[in-house]
């Protein structure tokens, strides 16, 4: 592979992590755009015309809850008063958090008489760090506003920091063991790291370990987390998620802390590729797809690609492999087709059989999303 191709491959690594594993770092949607208000009409039972004063009308005492600075190991609770300011009974049909970091205490359906009120309890368990804005949708029979929104704001302070923030192994020679390392530092006193766990397709081949780097008597620890990857990883692009957890001492006793990391790498051997993961990125419904990569032997000798199959792939795509020169030293894989017309993920694996005895099967992944 020429130097330009290798350079392009290395630049793609951090970009493609965002396709495959973006959620693993934060644990929930950090969108700052509030959900669109529902335009659905009231149900048949509530459709009798009434005056605006007589209709049920939902109001919040505090539609915006601002928790301010919140350490990421703490949970915050808010109680939101829901009032029926209308002239008929108000029925709250659903209370729906739009993020997994918020849980709701409220029994639905709940009917509130005219002039009455009730309380929704919201527990905010922060994920990630930085300024965050989350939303809770309250669906009711208020004809003027069937869906109302409670906004939760917080500036989440990280207990742990790390460098690098994700572990990109880059191009790895298949069959050779590799070690990747991350340095984790405590941003508060009294932290202890205890465990590291790995999930994903690299998990059977990866063993994590934690080593304290500074004096254990120091209030804020610094640790190195090593990920040892064995020699039996199959050819291709592989990913994993790692959770490092421990405790922090607080006035109320020890509380759990944790940090999430993404891991990826391209494991290749005597057969190499420009890209082992084709990033389709963000697509529109029905968008035309035409992506390609090239394959060759690392030593430049001729190679035969014998068959091509898409495994566990999104419908609507086909893969074709063809030689690029008369000597058949380089081959082009083309992935073509049409993106689905409904939103969702697009992914699969192109499996190619070869005449290379060391790498008789190679697997090129592809991934993207339709929005």
N, C-alpha and C positions, 0 to 999 in steps of 0.2 A: 504494500500500500504506500502511495506517495505521501510526502510530508504534509501537503495541503489537506489531503483526505483525513490524515490522523488529527490535524489541527481542528478541522471541522467537527470531527467526532468528539474531541475533548470539550469544545465549546458547547456542544449540545447537551452534555450531561446535566448541568444545573437546570436547563430549560425543561428537559423531559421529566425531571423529578416532579415538576409542577403538574404534569399530566397524570402521572401514575400515583402520586402519593401526597398530593397537596393537603388533604384533610388530616393526615396522620400527625401533623405538627400542631394543629390548633384544636382539633377535636370537634369543631362545629363551624357553622357558617358565620363568618365575620362581616357579612355584608352590611354596609351602612345605609342601604336603601330600604325604607320601610315597605312592608307588604302592601300590595294594592288593596284598597277597600273593595269589599264585595258589592257587586251591583245586582245581586239576586233579589228577586221580589219576595215579599212575605208569602208564607204558605197559604193554602186555600183557607185554612181555619182562621187566618188573621187578615183576610183580604176584604172584609167588610169596610166600606168607606167610613172614615171617622174624621172629625176635625183634628187639626194639628194639636190642639190642647188636650183632646181626649185620648190620643194615641199614646202607647207606651214610649218612653224616651229615656235612653241610657245616658248617664253622666258619671264621670269619675271625679272624685275629689282631687286626685293627683294623677293625671295621665302620664306624667314623666317622673320616673324614679331615678335620681342621680345618687349613686352610692359613693362617688368620689374615688379616692385612692383605696384599692382593695388588694391586699397580698393574695397571690394566687393559691395559697393553701387555706384560705378562709372562705366561709360561705356567708352570704348576706341574705337577710330576709326582709321583705316589705309586705305590708298589708294595704291593699288598694280597696277603698270604699267604692262600691258600685251602687248608684242611686237611681231609682225610677222617678224621674221628674215629670212623667206624663200622667195621663188620667186613666189609663187602663193597665192591667197587670203586665209586667215585663217578664218575659221568659228568656233566661240565658241558656242557650242550647249547647254551646261548646266554648271552652277556653283552651286555646291551642298555642303553646310556645313554638316559635320558629327556630329555636336553637336547642340542642341537647344539654346546654349548660344551665337551662332554666327549667325548674319543675313547679307545678301548680297545685295548690291545695284549694279545691273548689268542687263541690258536687254538682254535676249537671245531669239533666236539665234542672234549673232552679227558677222558681217563679217568685218575683218580688212585687208586692202590691203597689198601687199608686201611692207615691210619697214615701215608700219604704226603701230600705237599703240592705246590702249584704257586703261581705268582705271576701276578696280573693287574696290568698297568701302566695307570694312568689318567693322561691328560694333560688338565688343566683350562685352557682358554683363555677367560678371562672375557669376558663381554659385559655392557654396562651398568655400573652401579656400585651400591654399598651392600651390605648383608648379604645373602648368597645361600646357598641350600641346594639342592643337586642330588642326583640319585639314579641309581644304576646297578643294574639288576636282573640277578641271576645265577640262571639256570634250570638245575636239575639233577634227578637221579633220587633225591634225598633224599626218602623217603616222608613224613617228618614236616613238611618245609618245602620244597616243590618250587621256590618262588621266594624267594630271599634278597636283601637290599638293602644296598648300600654307600652311605653318605651322605657327600657332599662339602660342606663348609662353607667360606665365605670372606667376608671383608669387602673388597669390591673398591673400590679408590681410583681415582677418575677422574683422568686426565691432563689432560683438557680440560673446561671448563665453558662453558655458553652461555646467552644470554638474547636472545629467548625460546627455549624448548626445542623448540618446533615452530612452523612458520610458517603461521599462520591468516590468509589474505588477506581473509576475510570476503566481503562482497558487492562484486563487481567489475563495472563497466560494460563489457559485451562491446564489443570494437572499440577500446578504449583501452588503451595500454600501462600496465603496473603494475610497481613494484619493491618487493620485500619484502626486509628485511635482518635478519640475525642477528649478534650480537656474540659471538665465541668468544675465551676467555681460557685461557692455559696455567696449569695448577695446579702444574707442575713446571718446572725449568730445562731449557733445551736443546731446546725444541719448535720445529718448523717446519711450517707448513701449506703444502701444495703444490698440491693439486687439489680440485675439487668436481665431483661427477658427479650427474646427476639421471636417475631412471628413473620410469616411470609414464605416465599419459595426458597429463600436462602436459609431459613431456620434450621433444616436438618444438617446443614454444613457449617453453621456459625456457632462459635462459643464465645460469650462475652465474659469479661473479668473486670473488676474494679480495684484500682490501686491508689491509696492515699499518697499524695505527692508532698504535702507540707507537714509540719510538725502537728501531731494529733492534739497537742495542747492549745493550738491556735483556735480562736473562736470561729473563724470562717475557713472551712476546709477547701482544699483543691484536690481533685481526683483525676486520674486518667482512666478512661473506659476503653479497653482494647477489645476489638472484635477479631477473633482468629477464625479464618475461613479455610477449611480443609481442601484437599486436592480433587475431590470427587464431584465438583459442581458441573452439571451438564453445560454443553456449549450454548451460549446465547446471553440475552439480557436478563438479569435477575434483580429482584427487589426484596426488601424486608422492612419491617418497622421494629424499632427497639424502644422499650420503656425502661428508664432508669428511675428507681424509686427509693425512698427512704423516709426519714421523719425530721421534723423540726420541733424543738422544745419551745413551748409557749406557756403563758401563765395558767392556761387550762390543762396543761399536760402535753404530751407529744401528739403532733398531728401529721398525717401523711403528706408527703411531697413527691412529685414525680416530674419527669421531663421526657418528651417524645422525640424520636429521631427517625429520619428516613435513611435507608441504606440502598445503594444500587451499584451495579457494575456490569461491564460487558466482558464475559468470559469466553475467550477464543483460543484456538490451538493452531494446528497446522493449516486449517482453513480460517480465513479472516474476512471481515466485511467492513465496508465503509460505515454502515450503521446496523446495529443489531436490534434497534427499536426505531420504528418509523413513527414519528410524532405527527399525528393528523391535526393536532391542536384543536381550536374551536371552529366548528362548521355550522353552516346554516342548513335547515332541513332540505333534503334533496340535492345538496351540493355535489358537484362532480369531484371524484377522488382520483388522483393519478400521482402516486409516489413511487420512488425507486431507490434501490441500493445495489451495490456491486459486491460480488464474491470472488475470491481467488485463493490460491495456496500462498502461504507465507513465503515459500521459497521460489515462487514464480513459475513452477512447473505446471503443465496442463492439468485441468480439472474437468471431470465430467459430472454434471448435475443430472440425475437420472429421473427424478419425479418431484412434483410439487403439489402439496395439499394444504388447504386452510383448515385448522383445527379450532373448534370452539369459537368460530368467527361470527361477526354480525352479518346477517344476510345482505346480499347486494354487492358483494365484492368478489373479485377473482384475482388469482396470482399467476403470473407467467414468468418463466425464467428462460433466458436465451443467451447464447455466447456473444461476446462483443468483438472477438477477433478470430481469425482463421485457425490460430494455434489453440484456441479454447483455453487460454490462460485466465481470462476474466469473463465473468458472467453477470448479467443484469437481471435483477428481480424487479418486476413491476407489479404494483398493487393498484388495481383499477376498479372503478364501480361508482356507485351513488350512495351518498349518506342517507340514512333513514329519514323519513319525513316527520318523525315524532322526536321530541327531545330525549336525550339519554346518552349513555356512553357507547362508544364504538371501539371494539377491541377484538383481538384474535391473535393466532400464531400461524405463520406460514412455515410448514415443515418441508425441508428439502433433503432428499437423499443424494449422496455423492459417492464417488468411487474412492474417496480418501479413506484408507483403513483406520486412521486415527480419529477422524471425524466423519463417520458414515452418515450421520444425521445432524443437520444444523437447523436452528429454529429462529426465525426473525419475527419479533412481536410488532404489533401496531396498536396504537391507542389514540383516542381523541374523544371529543364530546360534541353533541349536536345541541344547539341552543337557539 
